[in-house]
């Protein structure tokens, strides 16, 4: 199921959401212009490498230009391919603006980055010895989805189901669409604990635990930062 839009109007211009999308696109263009060897080195340096993060938490200095803790943030702006980028930015475009509308610009940025960090740490917890770089905005965006489903459970999501040459559309409430998405991530996350050769980050695939963790932490952080305060977009401290 691929979302196209929601029927959830906003009262502000979502500058932070636009800025995050632009930053991700620019970072991907930079990646795309690197030769293969340089790209591999860059991704290893700026993405989260669980084994190196584990060593750094143990006090081992790796003497790298980017500290391992900083990759919890830099990795959020890197992607492994165009479809990876496009899918993430589509979800951020559709659902991010409404969360920004309720949190306000500054708190939304804090919420987004914090969700991404906590999502990466969730994935790290289940694969602490992996040497495969983990990257992408998926964890942070999962946090956005977790906040969205709490604040707008009955918002209508319009999407399509690609079936070969046919693209039937559907309209479902957000709690169904995003709830199904979360259950899927959690299911594959649990499965990856037993099947390391097929799914999960151990095989260089999808970091399902980052998605599930980001979703849960987003649902927790959103209310703490004022998700249910309808006056949050009128706060003057960030204007």
Secondary structure, 3 states (H helix, E strand, C coil): CEEEEECCCCCCCCHHHHHHHHHHHHHHHHHHCCCHHHHHHHHHHHCEEHHHHHHHHCCCCCCCCCCHHHHHHHHHHCCCCHHHHHHHHHHHHHHHHHHHHHHCHHHHHHHHHHHHHHHHHHHHHHCCCCCCEECCCHHHHHHHHHHHHHHCCCCEEEEEEEECCEEEEEEEEHHHHHHHHHHHHHHHHHHHCCCCCCCCHHHCCCCHHHHHHHHHHHHHHHHHCCCCCCCHHHCCCCC
